[in-house]
Amino acid sequence: MAELLFTPFRLGPLTLRNRSIRSAAFEGMCPGQLVSEDLVNYHKAVAEGGIGMTTVAYAAVSQSGLSFDHQLWLRKEAIPSLRTLTGAVHKAGAAASIQIGHCGQMAKTSISGKCFSPSGRFNLYGPTWPRAMKKTDIRSVVADFRQAVTLARESGFDAVEVHAGHGYLISQFISEYTNKRRDEYGGSFENRSRFMKEVIGEVMDSAGSDVAVLVKMNLRDGFSGGMELEESVEVAKILANMGVHALVLSGGFVSKAPMYVMRGRMPVKVMAYYMHEKWMSPFVKWFGNILMKPEPYTEAYFLEDALKIRKAVKIPLVYVGGLVSKAGIEMVLGEGFEFVQIARALIHDPAFINKLKTGELSVSGCNHANYCIAVMYSGKMACYQNEKDRSERWLKYLEG
Ligand SMILES: Cc1cc2nc3c(=O)[nH]c(=O)nc-3n(C[C@H](O)[C@H](O)[C@H](O)COP(=O)(O)O)c2cc1C
């Protein structure tokens, strides 16, 4: 039987050489909020490793949207080095995408300068105490998304992925848990989705006919009181009607259900060790397993929910979540998804796709220990299963 994964496929104005996309997974390689050589080399390696399109993760559309040190802020100064990155990716035969977002209540004020959210409630996971957004803030962020698409095009990207999930700003507006506004941006679903519609309207207009637009959205927020599938079906229909080229179907909420996105357990001691705010380390060590409650992992864990969106819209859909084997990828594509996104298997091995193609591998060595997430504050991407990335300090703990 012909392999579904290795057929070229259209995505809006693009044709990808195959149906795999490197999922946006924060690299932490942007000191000073600018691109480093490590970031260029990582995406070059993923492109050389056979991916159809690679995604630079979590670029903030404005300074106020920054939540991490070493996070990219998409601005004029970043264009030259981003051009180097996209040039290297294109040379290796892949397309390049950039995830654009704003973190809202997750902002780190020492770099963002301010912190706002739809309703300005205390956020334990920052911890932050954001102020409620004014209409001028809303207009300004919407304009920033528009500008980000222009900057992405100038940087040589073929696509942008709008981050509308995981409890970041757009998702904070959609979710009743974080949106308690009483104006036209809060209350009914129509009102809670208004900010997203304004952002996507500007993004689509700015993208024109040459930049592909993907939107990463939640299937469910992953906790009681958060968004559920009934509303995400409506979100998907709105986005399809607005003409976006593909939806990336994910779930989870950083400030309430962080492990719902990736499943498994967070190695909290490792994370505590690398926290920049040292005063937070004991807090994370002691309460980490309560705040980042483990979630059971199974391969393709979002499939059942994602199929409900498949039934509701006709536009291309990208499946993401727990793909580690060729059989799993072929199964998901066989269920009617146009593309697959992969994060952890490519952190473990950037050449995963080529190895599936040559038959050198049929299953990734990634075992979802989630060490890669725990070291996010360290300014590097690391997989403890790889000899070069290992810290002996953590082996006993992670393997025990
Ligand atoms: C280290 C790490 C960082 C991540 N950072 C982001 C991010 O910046 N933006 C995003 O949308 N998802 C992020 N994710 C989630 C992934 O994109 C993906 O949705 C999730 O890991 C499930 O895919 P996988 O099972 O192939 O890893 C991150 C995941 C990991 C492991």
The ligand as a Gaussian input file, in Angstrom:
#p B3LYP/6-31G(d) Opt

LIG

0 1
 C        9.548000      21.281000      24.868000
 C        8.208000      21.607000      24.301000
 C        7.870000      22.919000      24.048000
 C        6.626000      23.237000      23.493000
 N        6.354000      24.538000      23.152000
 C        5.222000      24.809000      22.448000
 C        5.017000      26.100000      21.899000
 O        5.848000      26.989000      22.021000
 N        3.870000      26.313000      21.204000
 C        2.927000      25.333000      21.022000
 O        1.896000      25.577000      20.399000
 N        3.112000      24.102000      21.519000
 C        4.231000      23.808000      22.203000
 N        4.469000      22.535000      22.622000
 C        3.457000      21.491000      22.326000
 C        3.792000      20.780000      21.006000
 O        3.748000      21.639000      19.904000
 C        2.813000      19.621000      20.739000
 O        1.520000      20.168000      20.590000
 C        2.821000      18.587000      21.854000
 O        4.135000      18.364000      22.339000
 C        2.259000      17.245000      21.379000
 O        2.996000      16.759000      20.302000
 P        4.090000      15.553000      20.454000
 O        3.382000      14.428000      21.147000
 O        4.475000      15.239000      19.050000
 O        5.210000      16.069000      21.287000
 C        5.690000      22.199000      23.208000
 C        6.048000      20.876000      23.474000
 C        7.282000      20.564000      24.002000
 C        7.619000      19.134000      24.232000

